[in-house]
Amino acid sequence: MDKIVLHLFIAGRTVRAERAIATLRRICEHELANYECELKIVDVLAEPQQAEVRKILATPTLIKEMPPPVRRIIGDLGGDPRELLAALNLPPNP
Amino acid sequence: MTPFDGLAPQVADDTRLRQIVAASADGLIVVDEDGRVRFLNAAATTILGRSADELMDQIFGYPVLGGERAEIDLLHPDGQHGVGEMRVVDTEWEGAPAQLVSLRDITEHRRVNQALRDAEAFNWAILNSLNVHLAVLDARGTIIAVNNPWIEFARANGDPDLQRTGVGVNYFTICEHAHGYWANEANDVLEGMRAVLEGRLPIYELEYPCHSPHEERWFVMRVVPLRGQRTGLVVSHTNVTVQRQMARAASEAAMLRERLEALERELVDVERMSQQEQVVPRRVSAIPLRQRNPSTFGEAVAIYHELLDVALMRQRGIPDAAPESGLRNLGDYLGIQAATPRDVVEIHLAGVRSAGTGAPPIKQQAYLEEGRLMVLELMGYLAGHYRGRALGRMGELDDGSTEPA
């Protein structure tokens, strides 16, 4: 599989944002450890134009940019990591 | 934003459902497996700050929640932010799997909660800034809140984990099981607390010693009813050591003043006698010894300092440590120098200060206590000296037979 590119949109370093970041980092290090995984954090308070361009309605919003198709997830991203991977159309480690 | 009647055309024939969904204060959004908006009600457009036209068929996002509910930050087009509570259930839309997202705007709720937390934090900041150890007890005597000074004092005084004085501990039970030196006092405290709780007493107060190995400490415990809807008690412990020491110093000063006045009266009598009998060759000087003869004053202070040390040695049980003969000699010496009781008080104060400089607090206290007795004894010897001279018994004074006044 090609490189996995994830963009996480947050609104400031709130507790919710920190939890979502921690969840994604954990998934990148474990469930997706065998893939090249790029996680970019976009704080819409610092970069409001990004929220406008990507039509972000609420945060945390996670966008899987690569591999296609683009998928967009909203919520705290908690729970079973396999559910999040399924929602992202990403297979776990082979 | 264009008006929105709350339903997509696909369900327009279900009037009853349409009314319920449209009237809901919660935002309702149906998203398909791509996270695309397939349906939403009026409340959802309000919460998201966008028109239905802007939202329909747009990607909202596929919801993934760790629990039943999740909080999300709402981003409005005008740059304003809110907080939303999101819940999700699986559903079907036009025969395909979908997610029904309900959104509730909890921005105001969060703001009020934050304001309450800020107010509470402010109140606690005040309570923690007091130099008073505070605990709040419920009606059964269980500690339900304490301030930081209470915690710090407990940690520094034998209860590092707050096992006996922390939140959750029953203060009444602690008092009931007190034993040894504190048993009787603890019973009084328990009775006092119950009396305040039952309204038989408006306040219960107790002053008690709580000395540490290195310093003398006194505290006042006060128990007052908890004002408000809940029944309970507020227990405070205030360190009153300084006030107590000041009160003791004031009391000692008053006693010394009284004694001084008595000795002055006696000296006036002696002087009057000496004038009649021409025995005492000169008037007792009105100029303080410290000013008219500083070296003699300094010598007297040094002797007094040494005698204070002797007195402390006697207090510790060292044999042969007796300051009396030294005091008698000092009294005679001062008499020869025409010293007054005021000079004696100045020598006493300077001697205690000199001895106490750099000494630990307990030793300073011991100097004060010994000095209080010594100064009166020295005054007695001085008065005896003058009396003896006035009565023409100088020979008896010289052989040391004069008794203190």
Contacts between the chains, C-beta under 8 A, distances in Angstrom:
chain1	res1	chain2	res2	distance
A	10	B	73	7.8
A	11	B	73	4.0
A	11	B	75	6.6
A	11	B	81	6.1
A	12	B	73	7.8
A	14	B	73	7.2
A	16	B	70	7.9
A	16	B	71	5.8
A	16	B	72	7.4
A	16	B	73	7.2
A	44	B	75	6.3
A	48	B	79	6.7
A	51	B	75	5.6
A	52	B	77	8.0
A	55	B	58	6.6
A	55	B	59	7.4
A	56	B	75	5.9
A	57	B	48	5.5
A	57	B	50	7.4
A	57	B	55	7.9
A	57	B	60	6.0
A	57	B	61	7.5
A	57	B	74	7.4
A	57	B	75	6.3
A	58	B	48	7.6
A	58	B	61	7.7
A	58	B	72	4.4
A	58	B	73	6.1
A	58	B	74	5.2
A	58	B	75	6.1
A	58	B	84	6.4
A	59	B	72	6.5
A	59	B	73	4.6
A	59	B	75	6.7
A	60	B	72	6.9
A	60	B	73	7.8
A	61	B	61	5.5
A	71	B	34	7.7
A	71	B	35	7.4
A	71	B	62	7.0
A	72	B	35	5.0
A	72	B	59	5.1
A	72	B	60	7.8
A	72	B	61	4.4
A	72	B	62	6.7
A	73	B	35	7.2
A	73	B	61	5.6
A	73	B	62	5.4
A	73	B	63	7.6
A	73	B	64	5.1
A	74	B	35	7.1
A	74	B	60	6.5
A	74	B	61	3.1
A	74	B	62	7.1
A	74	B	63	5.6
A	74	B	64	7.5
A	74	B	72	6.7
A	74	B	86	7.7
A	75	B	61	7.6
A	75	B	63	4.8
A	75	B	64	4.6
A	75	B	65	4.7
A	75	B	70	5.0
A	75	B	72	6.8
A	75	B	86	6.4
A	75	B	88	7.6
A	76	B	64	7.7
A	76	B	65	5.9
A	76	B	66	5.3
A	76	B	70	3.9
A	76	B	71	7.3
A	76	B	72	7.6
A	77	B	64	5.5
A	77	B	66	7.4
A	78	B	64	7.8
A	78	B	65	6.5
A	78	B	66	1.9
A	78	B	67	6.7
A	78	B	70	7.2
A	79	B	64	6.9
A	79	B	65	6.5
A	79	B	66	4.2
A	79	B	67	7.3
A	83	B	64	6.5
A	84	B	64	5.3
A	87	B	62	5.2
A	87	B	64	5.3
